[in-house]
């Protein structure tokens, strides 16, 4: 059953093209453009304004005895971090994500096919 599932996955167009074209990570060797750099910076900033900022608001709310600081500010800050993350992903683009996903697919399926043929 597992072997059949692996074979079905390996037969899909995406997987076949990744294997046939020997998808690799060579695109990551190129120097990134300003758009990619700004996107990566936005992603990094989103992690900083995510949970650390919410935790800081919680600490501030405790020290000032004002729970509304974290009740209102927490979700707003966390929502802002999501928007900044999405902006970063948009700027970095699906190009790099797709390159990585194709490589990971190729490597994974090749290992699974090798494993299933040994059984």
C-alpha positions in Angstrom: 0.0 0.0 0.0 2.8 2.5 0.9 4.7 1.5 -2.2 1.7 2.2 -4.4 1.1 5.6 -2.8 4.8 6.5 -3.4 4.4 5.4 -7.0 1.3 7.5 -7.5 2.9 10.6 -6.0 6.0 10.0 -8.2 3.8 9.8 -11.3 2.4 13.3 -10.9 3.6 16.0 -13.3 5.2 18.2 -10.7 7.3 15.4 -9.3 8.2 13.9 -12.7 9.4 17.3 -13.9 11.4 17.9 -10.7 13.1 14.6 -11.1 13.7 14.9 -14.9 15.1 18.4 -14.6 17.2 17.4 -11.6 15.8 20.4 -9.6 18.5 21.9 -7.4 19.2 25.0 -5.4 21.6 26.6 -7.8 19.3 29.7 -8.0 20.3 30.5 -4.4 23.9 31.1 -5.5 22.9 34.2 -7.4 23.1 37.5 -5.6 19.6 38.5 -4.5 18.1 41.8 -5.8 16.8 44.6 -3.7 13.3 43.3 -3.8 14.4 40.0 -2.3 16.5 41.7 0.4 13.6 43.9 1.4 11.3 40.9 1.5 13.7 39.0 3.7 14.1 42.0 6.0 10.3 42.3 6.2 10.0 38.6 7.2 12.7 39.1 9.9 10.9 42.2 11.3 7.6 40.2 11.3 9.2 37.7 13.7 10.4 40.5 15.9 7.0 42.2 16.1 5.2 38.8 16.5 5.3 37.0 19.8 8.2 39.0 21.4 6.2 42.3 21.0 3.1 40.6 22.3 5.1 39.3 25.3 6.5 42.8 25.9 3.0 44.2 25.8 2.0 41.6 28.4 4.8 42.5 30.7 3.9 46.2 30.3 0.3 45.4 31.1 1.3 43.6 34.2 3.7 46.4 35.4 1.1 49.1 34.7 -1.9 47.1 35.9 -3.6 47.8 32.7 -4.8 44.5 31.1 -6.3 46.4 28.1 -2.8 47.1 26.8 -2.4 43.4 26.0 -6.0 42.7 25.3 -6.2 45.3 22.6 -2.5 45.7 21.7 -1.7 41.9 21.6 -4.0 41.0 18.7 -3.3 44.2 16.8 0.5 43.7 17.1 0.2 40.0 16.1 -2.1 40.9 13.2 0.5 43.5 12.1 3.2 40.9 12.2 1.2 38.7 9.9 0.7 41.5 7.4 4.4 42.3 7.4 5.2 38.6 7.0 2.8 38.4 4.0 4.5 41.5 2.5 7.9 39.8 2.9 6.6 36.6 1.3 5.1 38.7 -1.6 8.4 40.5 -2.1 10.5 37.4 -1.9 8.0 35.8 -4.1 6.9 32.3 -4.9 10.0 31.9 -7.2 12.3 31.0 -4.4 9.7 29.0 -2.6 9.0 27.0 -5.7 12.7 26.4 -6.3 13.0 25.1 -2.8 9.8 23.0 -3.0 10.9 21.4 -6.3 14.3 20.5 -4.9 12.8 19.1 -1.6 10.2 17.1 -3.7 12.9 15.6 -5.9 15.1 14.6 -2.9 12.2 13.2 -0.9 10.7 11.1 -3.7 14.1 9.8 -4.8 14.8 8.6 -1.2 11.3 7.2 -0.8 11.5 5.3 -4.2 14.9 4.0 -3.1 13.5 2.9 0.2 10.4 1.3 -1.3 12.5 -0.7 -3.8 14.5 -2.3 -1.0 11.5 -3.7 0.7 
